[in-house]
């Protein structure tokens, strides 16, 4: 049982050595892409929501 646990952690250590972590510049660039994408999506959905709200209110008057 303990041998399997030790083997598991050895394999985890080996796999972590293969990981390539992004640079600070790449992380900052990716973060800006996410922030801008979220803002564009929020703006689009807000406009669609306002339009549909007005359409529904006009339809049920």
Beta strands, then each sheet from edge to edge (+ up, - down):
end
